[in-house]
Amino acid sequence: MFQVSGFKNKGFTLIEVIVSMAVFLLVAGMAVSIFISIVTQQRRILSEQQLINQISYVLEYMSKALRMAAIDENGDCVQNDFGDKYEGGTYVLTRQNIGSGLYRGIRFKDASAGGICHEFFLHLVDGKNILKEIKSSDGLIDPNISHAVALTSGKIQINSIEFRINGESGLNYYVLEQDSTQPRITIFMEVQIPGLPEQTAKKIQTTVSQRNLNAQ
């Protein structure tokens, strides 16, 4: 008589299955978290690069124009926000913030573009600060804000901007031909990527001197 010896089929217990699943889910979760972190960091780096590229271009563009400021003999362009003319003026700061006292714009006669009246300023559009420029080919001020052209996009957040004149005239918000100090324009900006904490904001400063010397 043949006797078939029995054998024991060993499987997984419920606890082993639960532990295995827990380990698998933990490893998978960590892998997903690392992947999301890498993608987020990559997007942030690309956004920061875009911010730097855009601001660098804008500052270079403004600097070139500001260097070519010409003397406005009649003061038709170099006027403050109240229409006061500065005959023989080179630069005048505009659009003063009443709360902070900071000037968020600058106007000048641009010799590089045929003597047009040129202004750079910060403009609030739909809750976003946009840096704009406005040009008038007849050398007079163009008060129509709809003619302004945006220099920055909504993809960057401008927290603040300030224009300063390091000349000697009055309250230091305009420059005249007879000033003994060669005018220098300093631009301060604080910018960041929208949606990121304020700690990521970048403070940028640049100073430009007029190419045609007033002071000898």
CORNORMO-V180615 format. One record per residue. N is the residue number from 0. D_FIRST is the distance of its C-alpha to the first C-alpha in Angstrom with 2 decimals. Layout:
# CORNORMO-V180615
n = <N:N>
d_first = <D_FIRST:D_FIRST>
This chain:
# CORNORMO-V180615
n = <0:1:2:3:4:5:6:7:8:9:10:11:12:13:14:15:16:17:18:19:20:21:22:23:24:25:26:27:28:29:30:31:32:33:34:35:36:37:38:39:40:41:42:43:44:45:46:47:48:49:50:51:52:53:54:55:56:57:58:59:60:61:62:63:64:65:66:67:68:69:70:71:72:73:74:75:76:77:78:79:80:81:82:83:84:85:86:87:88:89:90:91:92:93:94:95:96:97:98:99:100:101:102:103:104:105:106:107:108:109:110:111:112:113:114:115:116:117:118:119:120:121:122:123:124:125:126:127:128:129:130:131:132:133:134:135:136:137:138:139:140:141:142:143:144:145:146:147:148:149:150:151:152:153:154:155:156:157:158:159:160:161:162:163:164:165:166:167:168:169:170:171:172:173:174:175:176:177:178:179:180:181:182:183:184:185:186:187:188:189:190:191:192:193:194:195:196:197:198:199:200:201:202:203:204:205:206:207:208:209:210:211:212:213:214:215>
d_first = <0.00:3.75:6.46:9.81:12.53:15.59:18.97:22.47:24.96:28.31:31.38:35.07:36.49:39.57:41.81:40.74:41.46:44.84:45.76:44.84:46.90:49.76:49.85:49.76:52.55:54.57:54.41:55.15:58.04:59.50:59.30:61.05:63.69:64.41:64.72:67.07:69.09:69.49:70.58:73.00:74.47:74.87:76.69:78.91:79.80:80.67:82.75:84.60:85.29:86.65:88.82:90.20:90.90:92.68:94.78:95.67:96.89:98.92:100.54:101.44:102.89:104.98:106.10:107.43:109.41:110.75:111.99:114.12:115.95:119.61:122.64:123.36:127.16:127.58:124.63:123.43:119.84:119.84:120.16:118.36:116.64:120.01:121.79:123.79:124.63:124.63:127.06:126.27:122.79:119.67:116.82:116.54:113.56:112.59:110.40:110.66:108.05:110.12:107.55:106.87:110.09:108.15:109.21:106.45:108.50:111.01:113.59:115.56:117.36:115.02:116.96:113.88:113.74:117.43:118.57:116.38:115.97:112.44:110.52:107.07:105.80:102.82:102.29:100.02:98.19:95.72:95.12:94.64:97.15:97.88:100.21:102.70:105.81:108.78:111.39:114.80:116.39:119.93:119.83:120.01:117.42:114.98:114.34:111.83:108.41:106.73:107.95:105.91:102.97:99.80:99.05:95.76:92.88:91.04:88.12:89.94:91.35:94.85:95.33:98.92:101.53:104.93:107.77:110.32:113.59:114.72:118.33:121.45:122.59:122.93:119.69:117.76:116.59:118.77:120.25:123.79:125.25:127.55:124.81:125.10:121.34:119.25:116.93:113.21:110.70:107.63:104.64:102.08:98.86:95.72:92.88:89.16:86.25:86.15:83.44:83.00:84.29:87.93:86.83:86.06:89.67:91.56:95.24:97.22:100.84:103.07:106.82:108.99:112.58:115.03:115.59:119.31:120.91:123.15:123.82:125.51>
